[in-house]
Amino acid sequence: MLELYHHGSSVCAAKVRLVLTEKAIDWSGRYVDILAGEQFAPEYLVINPRAAVPAIVYDGAILTESTVICEYLEDRFAGPRLKPDSPLDQARMRLWTKLVDEEIHPATRPVTYVTTHRNAILARGEAAVEEHIASDPHPVWRERKRGWIRQGFDAPDVAQAIGTFARVLRGMDAALADSEWLVGDGYTLADGALTPYANRLEMLGLSAMWDDKPHFARWFDAVKARPSFRPALFDYLPEDLRERMLADGRKAWPQFARILAETNR
């Protein structure tokens, strides 16, 4: 049976769980608590030296990187087809998944940290803050985390991350004006790839970002109505974490609104 190493709050792990659910693939889970640092355990680094989730093990082979895993699952297993039929539409699908990997995902971490994670980290006290920062083995990420925790919304890369989300939402709304799904009239890996990030914004109380984007709002309602949505997005997410993220996001909305207003000038 396929084994999935994952965590409930990981957007990348959620992408893979969506595909597993959409295609009705049997799998067993190995939960890696990334909030407790379990991704840095030596035994997990054997699975993924990059200390990230998700990872899968199937037929003795290990695969990492959620976009690669999702395409592998689509090609390897039977079930509803999640790729368009034409080569052109497959290329268009990959433009969306490439956008997720190169722009949307890098923007997610700072937005999530300054909105909610920093509050929990700061509440543990000064020693715990420094311990949390030092636990990351990557020097660049350590310094970025330091900025997010110490400076919050004033950290140098936060406004850019929020602007990235605003721009992507505008692009999605425009694309969805002419089709039911992101690539034509069928649900594809492109829709699955964007779903966890739209959900992250909603979990952070930021749904006002699409008040003026009716096509995106219609798409997201359709995504949430699919049978795969709740099991993939919420079955492995602790309810107290979900509630805390939403409460923190609502408190942070004025700062988001300020940055969005400055971005749109």
Short mmCIF file of the C-alpha atoms (twelve columns), coordinates in Angstrom:
data_MODEL
# 
_entry.id   MODEL 
# 
loop_
_atom_site.group_PDB 
_atom_site.id 
_atom_site.type_symbol 
_atom_site.label_atom_id 
_atom_site.label_alt_id 
_atom_site.label_comp_id 
_atom_site.label_asym_id 
_atom_site.label_seq_id 
_atom_site.Cartn_x 
_atom_site.Cartn_y 
_atom_site.Cartn_z 
_atom_site.pdbx_PDB_model_num 
ATOM 1   C CA . MET A 1   0.000   0.000  0.000   1 
ATOM 2   C CA . LEU A 2   1.131   3.529  -0.719  1 
ATOM 3   C CA . GLU A 3   2.530   5.361  2.308   1 
ATOM 4   C CA . LEU A 4   2.150   9.129  2.630   1 
ATOM 5   C CA . TYR A 5   4.302   11.190 4.989   1 
ATOM 6   C CA . HIS A 6   2.246   14.291 5.705   1 
ATOM 7   C CA . HIS A 7   1.009   16.906 8.164   1 
ATOM 8   C CA . GLY A 8   -2.448  18.389 8.655   1 
ATOM 9   C CA . SER A 9   -1.519  22.035 8.104   1 
ATOM 10  C CA . SER A 10  0.813   21.488 5.134   1 
ATOM 11  C CA . VAL A 11  -0.634  22.921 1.913   1 
ATOM 12  C CA . CYS A 12  1.650   20.669 -0.131  1 
ATOM 13  C CA . ALA A 13  0.498   17.557 1.716   1 
ATOM 14  C CA . ALA A 14  -3.106  18.641 1.182   1 
ATOM 15  C CA . LYS A 15  -2.478  18.755 -2.586  1 
ATOM 16  C CA . VAL A 16  -1.460  15.107 -2.521  1 
ATOM 17  C CA . ARG A 17  -4.347  14.071 -0.262  1 
ATOM 18  C CA . LEU A 18  -6.736  15.736 -2.733  1 
ATOM 19  C CA . VAL A 19  -5.417  13.620 -5.600  1 
ATOM 20  C CA . LEU A 20  -5.462  10.454 -3.501  1 
ATOM 21  C CA . THR A 21  -9.088  11.150 -2.580  1 
ATOM 22  C CA . GLU A 22  -10.204 12.204 -6.070  1 
ATOM 23  C CA . LYS A 23  -8.758  8.995  -7.544  1 
ATOM 24  C CA . ALA A 24  -9.843  6.770  -4.619  1 
ATOM 25  C CA . ILE A 25  -6.311  5.476  -4.052  1 
ATOM 26  C CA . ASP A 26  -5.774  3.414  -0.904  1 
ATOM 27  C CA . TRP A 27  -3.026  4.807  1.293   1 
ATOM 28  C CA . SER A 28  -1.670  4.714  4.810   1 
ATOM 29  C CA . GLY A 29  -0.427  7.783  6.593   1 
ATOM 30  C CA . ARG A 30  2.781   8.529  8.467   1 
ATOM 31  C CA . TYR A 31  2.124   11.771 10.329  1 
ATOM 32  C CA . VAL A 32  5.128   14.090 10.578  1 
ATOM 33  C CA . ASP A 33  4.514   16.871 13.095  1 
ATOM 34  C CA . ILE A 34  6.296   19.735 11.370  1 
ATOM 35  C CA . LEU A 35  5.208   22.169 14.099  1 
ATOM 36  C CA . ALA A 36  7.192   20.055 16.579  1 
ATOM 37  C CA . GLY A 37  10.196  19.717 14.277  1 
ATOM 38  C CA . GLU A 38  9.780   16.027 13.451  1 
ATOM 39  C CA . GLN A 39  10.775  16.714 9.829   1 
ATOM 40  C CA . PHE A 40  14.349  17.211 11.061  1 
ATOM 41  C CA . ALA A 41  14.533  13.762 12.702  1 
ATOM 42  C CA . PRO A 42  17.349  11.646 11.208  1 
ATOM 43  C CA . GLU A 43  14.983  8.835  10.277  1 
ATOM 44  C CA . TYR A 44  12.782  11.227 8.292   1 
ATOM 45  C CA . LEU A 45  15.748  12.896 6.595   1 
ATOM 46  C CA . VAL A 46  16.440  9.502  5.041   1 
ATOM 47  C CA . ILE A 47  13.006  9.787  3.388   1 
ATOM 48  C CA . ASN A 48  13.329  13.457 2.464   1 
ATOM 49  C CA . PRO A 49  16.714  15.141 2.976   1 
ATOM 50  C CA . ARG A 50  15.031  18.519 2.426   1 
ATOM 51  C CA . ALA A 51  13.105  18.060 5.695   1 
ATOM 52  C CA . ALA A 52  9.716   18.763 4.140   1 
ATOM 53  C CA . VAL A 53  6.400   17.033 3.623   1 
ATOM 54  C CA . PRO A 54  4.888   15.374 1.719   1 
ATOM 55  C CA . ALA A 55  6.754   12.290 0.637   1 
ATOM 56  C CA . ILE A 56  5.394   8.978  -0.593  1 
ATOM 57  C CA . VAL A 57  6.783   5.460  -0.595  1 
ATOM 58  C CA . TYR A 58  5.316   3.016  -3.119  1 
ATOM 59  C CA . ASP A 59  6.697   -0.212 -4.553  1 
ATOM 60  C CA . GLY A 60  9.931   0.467  -2.684  1 
ATOM 61  C CA . ALA A 61  10.458  3.863  -4.334  1 
ATOM 62  C CA . ILE A 62  10.472  7.231  -2.560  1 
ATOM 63  C CA . LEU A 63  9.065   10.341 -4.210  1 
ATOM 64  C CA . THR A 64  9.098   13.900 -2.875  1 
ATOM 65  C CA . GLU A 65  7.806   17.272 -4.175  1 
ATOM 66  C CA . SER A 66  4.030   17.531 -4.212  1 
ATOM 67  C CA . THR A 67  3.612   18.570 -7.864  1 
ATOM 68  C CA . VAL A 68  5.743   15.635 -9.018  1 
ATOM 69  C CA . ILE A 69  3.861   13.272 -6.703  1 
ATOM 70  C CA . CYS A 70  0.470   14.449 -7.990  1 
ATOM 71  C CA . GLU A 71  1.434   13.857 -11.632 1 
ATOM 72  C CA . TYR A 72  2.868   10.452 -10.737 1 
ATOM 73  C CA . LEU A 73  -0.360  9.444  -8.998  1 
ATOM 74  C CA . GLU A 74  -2.378  10.590 -12.009 1 
ATOM 75  C CA . ASP A 75  -0.207  8.591  -14.419 1 
ATOM 76  C CA . ARG A 76  0.257   5.504  -12.243 1 
ATOM 77  C CA . PHE A 77  -3.248  4.841  -10.914 1 
ATOM 78  C CA . ALA A 78  -6.678  4.333  -12.404 1 
ATOM 79  C CA . GLY A 79  -9.628  6.476  -11.446 1 
ATOM 80  C CA . PRO A 80  -11.069 9.769  -12.638 1 
ATOM 81  C CA . ARG A 81  -8.692  11.508 -15.047 1 
ATOM 82  C CA . LEU A 82  -7.202  14.697 -13.629 1 
ATOM 83  C CA . LYS A 83  -5.260  15.770 -16.725 1 
ATOM 84  C CA . PRO A 84  -6.889  17.368 -19.767 1 
ATOM 85  C CA . ASP A 85  -6.894  15.334 -22.963 1 
ATOM 86  C CA . SER A 86  -5.118  17.724 -25.327 1 
ATOM 87  C CA . PRO A 87  -1.378  18.449 -25.104 1 
ATOM 88  C CA . LEU A 88  -2.133  22.193 -25.205 1 
ATOM 89  C CA . ASP A 89  -4.481  21.999 -22.240 1 
ATOM 90  C CA . GLN A 90  -1.978  19.818 -20.380 1 
ATOM 91  C CA . ALA A 91  0.584   22.563 -20.915 1 
ATOM 92  C CA . ARG A 92  -1.905  25.151 -19.632 1 
ATOM 93  C CA . MET A 93  -2.508  22.966 -16.576 1 
ATOM 94  C CA . ARG A 94  1.224   22.884 -15.898 1 
ATOM 95  C CA . LEU A 95  1.456   26.657 -16.157 1 
ATOM 96  C CA . TRP A 96  -0.848  26.810 -13.122 1 
ATOM 97  C CA . THR A 97  1.050   24.143 -11.171 1 
ATOM 98  C CA . LYS A 98  4.319   25.905 -12.057 1 
ATOM 99  C CA . LEU A 99  2.855   29.169 -10.749 1 
ATOM 100 C CA . VAL A 100 2.025   27.418 -7.482  1 
ATOM 101 C CA . ASP A 101 5.550   26.082 -7.069  1 
ATOM 102 C CA . GLU A 102 7.409   29.231 -8.082  1 
ATOM 103 C CA . GLU A 103 5.260   32.044 -6.702  1 
ATOM 104 C CA . ILE A 104 2.261   31.045 -4.608  1 
ATOM 105 C CA . HIS A 105 3.924   28.545 -2.313  1 
ATOM 106 C CA . PRO A 106 6.895   30.813 -1.478  1 
ATOM 107 C CA . ALA A 107 4.378   33.526 -0.562  1 
ATOM 108 C CA . THR A 108 2.401   31.250 1.740   1 
ATOM 109 C CA . ARG A 109 4.983   30.788 4.451   1 
ATOM 110 C CA . PRO A 110 5.535   34.482 5.309   1 
ATOM 111 C CA . VAL A 111 1.803   35.216 5.165   1 
ATOM 112 C CA . THR A 112 1.008   32.325 7.505   1 
ATOM 113 C CA . TYR A 113 3.860   33.130 9.894   1 
ATOM 114 C CA . VAL A 114 3.069   36.809 10.384  1 
ATOM 115 C CA . THR A 115 -0.652  36.168 10.659  1 
ATOM 116 C CA . THR A 116 -0.726  33.313 13.131  1 
ATOM 117 C CA . HIS A 117 2.438   31.248 13.780  1 
ATOM 118 C CA . ARG A 118 4.417   34.146 15.243  1 
ATOM 119 C CA . ASN A 119 1.764   34.678 17.917  1 
ATOM 120 C CA . ALA A 120 2.108   31.133 19.222  1 
ATOM 121 C CA . ILE A 121 5.913   31.286 19.027  1 
ATOM 122 C CA . LEU A 122 6.203   34.634 20.835  1 
ATOM 123 C CA . ALA A 123 3.848   33.403 23.556  1 
ATOM 124 C CA . ARG A 124 6.373   30.720 24.544  1 
ATOM 125 C CA . GLY A 125 8.957   33.261 25.689  1 
ATOM 126 C CA . GLU A 126 12.285  34.594 24.472  1 
ATOM 127 C CA . ALA A 127 14.265  31.379 24.890  1 
ATOM 128 C CA . ALA A 128 11.684  29.403 22.926  1 
ATOM 129 C CA . VAL A 129 11.732  31.987 20.134  1 
ATOM 130 C CA . GLU A 130 15.477  31.657 19.651  1 
ATOM 131 C CA . GLU A 131 15.259  27.869 19.925  1 
ATOM 132 C CA . HIS A 132 12.584  27.813 17.210  1 
ATOM 133 C CA . ILE A 133 14.690  29.948 14.882  1 
ATOM 134 C CA . ALA A 134 17.867  27.962 15.535  1 
ATOM 135 C CA . SER A 135 16.110  24.639 14.879  1 
ATOM 136 C CA . ASP A 136 15.918  25.388 11.158  1 
ATOM 137 C CA . PRO A 137 19.107  24.046 9.527   1 
ATOM 138 C CA . HIS A 138 18.944  26.488 6.611   1 
ATOM 139 C CA . PRO A 139 20.616  29.881 7.299   1 
ATOM 140 C CA . VAL A 140 18.442  31.820 4.840   1 
ATOM 141 C CA . TRP A 141 15.231  30.463 6.300   1 
ATOM 142 C CA . ARG A 142 16.489  31.159 9.830   1 
ATOM 143 C CA . GLU A 143 16.923  34.830 9.023   1 
ATOM 144 C CA . ARG A 144 13.606  35.073 7.229   1 
ATOM 145 C CA . LYS A 145 11.861  33.440 10.194  1 
ATOM 146 C CA . ARG A 146 13.580  35.900 12.508  1 
ATOM 147 C CA . GLY A 147 12.136  38.769 10.491  1 
ATOM 148 C CA . TRP A 148 8.625   37.300 10.417  1 
ATOM 149 C CA . ILE A 149 8.629   36.646 14.160  1 
ATOM 150 C CA . ARG A 150 10.325  39.855 15.281  1 
ATOM 151 C CA . GLN A 151 8.916   42.302 12.734  1 
ATOM 152 C CA . GLY A 152 5.608   40.742 11.770  1 
ATOM 153 C CA . PHE A 153 3.918   42.545 8.879   1 
ATOM 154 C CA . ASP A 154 6.849   44.972 8.678   1 
ATOM 155 C CA . ALA A 155 9.279   42.211 7.671   1 
ATOM 156 C CA . PRO A 156 10.726  43.096 4.265   1 
ATOM 157 C CA . ASP A 157 9.228   40.222 2.246   1 
ATOM 158 C CA . VAL A 158 5.683   40.229 3.648   1 
ATOM 159 C CA . ALA A 159 4.157   42.962 1.495   1 
ATOM 160 C CA . GLN A 160 5.539   41.256 -1.604  1 
ATOM 161 C CA . ALA A 161 3.980   37.930 -0.526  1 
ATOM 162 C CA . ILE A 162 0.578   39.527 0.050   1 
ATOM 163 C CA . GLY A 163 0.858   41.252 -3.315  1 
ATOM 164 C CA . THR A 164 1.570   37.892 -4.952  1 
ATOM 165 C CA . PHE A 165 -1.663  36.446 -3.600  1 
ATOM 166 C CA . ALA A 166 -3.621  39.509 -4.726  1 
ATOM 167 C CA . ARG A 167 -2.195  39.241 -8.245  1 
ATOM 168 C CA . VAL A 168 -2.851  35.490 -8.492  1 
ATOM 169 C CA . LEU A 169 -6.451  35.906 -7.341  1 
ATOM 170 C CA . ARG A 170 -6.994  38.522 -10.048 1 
ATOM 171 C CA . GLY A 171 -5.507  36.182 -12.637 1 
ATOM 172 C CA . MET A 172 -7.655  33.276 -11.515 1 
ATOM 173 C CA . ASP A 173 -10.791 35.394 -11.566 1 
ATOM 174 C CA . ALA A 174 -10.027 36.483 -15.127 1 
ATOM 175 C CA . ALA A 175 -9.317  32.906 -16.278 1 
ATOM 176 C CA . LEU A 176 -12.481 31.578 -14.656 1 
ATOM 177 C CA . ALA A 177 -14.662 34.161 -16.388 1 
ATOM 178 C CA . ASP A 178 -14.615 31.969 -19.497 1 
ATOM 179 C CA . SER A 179 -14.597 28.439 -18.081 1 
ATOM 180 C CA . GLU A 180 -15.978 26.401 -15.206 1 
ATOM 181 C CA . TRP A 181 -12.544 25.241 -14.056 1 
ATOM 182 C CA . LEU A 182 -9.054  26.646 -14.466 1 
ATOM 183 C CA . VAL A 183 -8.403  24.628 -17.626 1 
ATOM 184 C CA . GLY A 184 -11.645 24.236 -19.542 1 
ATOM 185 C CA . ASP A 185 -14.765 22.544 -18.234 1 
ATOM 186 C CA . GLY A 186 -13.169 19.684 -16.313 1 
ATOM 187 C CA . TYR A 187 -11.551 19.556 -12.871 1 
ATOM 188 C CA . THR A 188 -7.795  18.974 -13.247 1 
ATOM 189 C CA . LEU A 189 -4.589  18.914 -11.247 1 
ATOM 190 C CA . ALA A 190 -4.505  22.697 -11.708 1 
ATOM 191 C CA . ASP A 191 -7.644  23.104 -9.599  1 
ATOM 192 C CA . GLY A 192 -6.312  20.669 -7.021  1 
ATOM 193 C CA . ALA A 193 -3.015  22.542 -6.830  1 
ATOM 194 C CA . LEU A 194 -4.674  25.902 -6.150  1 
ATOM 195 C CA . THR A 195 -7.283  24.578 -3.701  1 
ATOM 196 C CA . PRO A 196 -5.097  24.346 -0.542  1 
ATOM 197 C CA . TYR A 197 -3.843  27.904 -1.052  1 
ATOM 198 C CA . ALA A 198 -7.324  29.335 -1.479  1 
ATOM 199 C CA . ASN A 199 -8.300  27.384 1.610   1 
ATOM 200 C CA . ARG A 200 -5.307  28.758 3.524   1 
ATOM 201 C CA . LEU A 201 -6.476  32.311 2.827   1 
ATOM 202 C CA . GLU A 202 -9.984  31.443 4.013   1 
ATOM 203 C CA . MET A 203 -8.606  29.707 7.118   1 
ATOM 204 C CA . LEU A 204 -6.740  32.915 7.900   1 
ATOM 205 C CA . GLY A 205 -9.960  34.924 7.701   1 
ATOM 206 C CA . LEU A 206 -8.951  36.589 4.422   1 
ATOM 207 C CA . SER A 207 -11.962 35.762 2.240   1 
ATOM 208 C CA . ALA A 208 -12.611 39.490 1.800   1 
ATOM 209 C CA . MET A 209 -9.803  39.331 -0.745  1 
ATOM 210 C CA . TRP A 210 -12.275 37.877 -3.265  1 
ATOM 211 C CA . ASP A 211 -15.345 39.974 -2.450  1 
ATOM 212 C CA . ASP A 212 -14.862 41.640 -5.837  1 
ATOM 213 C CA . LYS A 213 -13.883 38.447 -7.689  1 
ATOM 214 C CA . PRO A 214 -17.156 36.623 -8.478  1 
ATOM 215 C CA . HIS A 215 -15.656 34.030 -10.805 1 
ATOM 216 C CA . PHE A 216 -13.046 33.003 -8.256  1 
ATOM 217 C CA . ALA A 217 -15.726 32.885 -5.533  1 
ATOM 218 C CA . ARG A 218 -17.910 30.641 -7.706  1 
ATOM 219 C CA . TRP A 219 -14.939 28.352 -8.414  1 
ATOM 220 C CA . PHE A 220 -14.022 28.086 -4.731  1 
ATOM 221 C CA . ASP A 221 -17.608 27.244 -3.791  1 
ATOM 222 C CA . ALA A 222 -17.540 24.468 -6.401  1 
ATOM 223 C CA . VAL A 223 -14.212 23.188 -5.057  1 
ATOM 224 C CA . LYS A 224 -15.540 23.091 -1.494  1 
ATOM 225 C CA . ALA A 225 -18.622 21.161 -2.664  1 
ATOM 226 C CA . ARG A 226 -16.508 18.302 -4.036  1 
ATOM 227 C CA . PRO A 227 -16.453 15.141 -1.860  1 
ATOM 228 C CA . SER A 228 -12.644 15.284 -1.764  1 
ATOM 229 C CA . PHE A 229 -12.421 18.703 -0.124  1 
ATOM 230 C CA . ARG A 230 -13.221 18.076 3.527   1 
ATOM 231 C CA . PRO A 231 -11.317 14.778 3.920   1 
ATOM 232 C CA . ALA A 232 -8.203  16.163 2.241   1 
ATOM 233 C CA . LEU A 233 -8.181  19.584 3.867   1 
ATOM 234 C CA . PHE A 234 -9.629  19.090 7.346   1 
ATOM 235 C CA . ASP A 235 -9.588  15.451 8.465   1 
ATOM 236 C CA . TYR A 236 -5.932  15.753 9.535   1 
ATOM 237 C CA . LEU A 237 -6.001  19.343 10.800  1 
ATOM 238 C CA . PRO A 238 -6.413  19.784 14.570  1 
ATOM 239 C CA . GLU A 239 -9.575  21.769 15.221  1 
ATOM 240 C CA . ASP A 240 -7.894  24.006 17.784  1 
ATOM 241 C CA . LEU A 241 -5.251  24.967 15.215  1 
ATOM 242 C CA . ARG A 242 -7.925  25.757 12.658  1 
ATOM 243 C CA . GLU A 243 -9.811  27.940 15.134  1 
ATOM 244 C CA . ARG A 244 -6.642  29.744 16.209  1 
ATOM 245 C CA . MET A 245 -5.649  30.497 12.624  1 
ATOM 246 C CA . LEU A 246 -9.065  31.952 11.857  1 
ATOM 247 C CA . ALA A 247 -9.113  34.087 15.013  1 
ATOM 248 C CA . ASP A 248 -5.585  35.375 14.363  1 
ATOM 249 C CA . GLY A 249 -6.447  36.146 10.752  1 
ATOM 250 C CA . ARG A 250 -9.482  38.188 11.695  1 
ATOM 251 C CA . LYS A 251 -7.379  40.251 14.074  1 
ATOM 252 C CA . ALA A 252 -4.739  40.753 11.380  1 
ATOM 253 C CA . TRP A 253 -7.143  41.796 8.607   1 
ATOM 254 C CA . PRO A 254 -6.591  45.576 9.094   1 
ATOM 255 C CA . GLN A 255 -2.883  45.078 8.406   1 
ATOM 256 C CA . PHE A 256 -3.652  43.025 5.312   1 
ATOM 257 C CA . ALA A 257 -6.098  45.676 4.123   1 
ATOM 258 C CA . ARG A 258 -3.475  48.376 4.606   1 
ATOM 259 C CA . ILE A 259 -0.871  46.491 2.573   1 
ATOM 260 C CA . LEU A 260 -3.376  45.592 -0.151  1 
ATOM 261 C CA . ALA A 261 -4.395  49.241 -0.443  1 
ATOM 262 C CA . GLU A 262 -0.752  50.263 -0.792  1 
ATOM 263 C CA . THR A 263 -0.149  47.494 -3.344  1 
ATOM 264 C CA . ASN A 264 -3.065  48.647 -5.497  1 
ATOM 265 C CA . ARG A 265 -2.021  52.296 -5.646  1 
# 
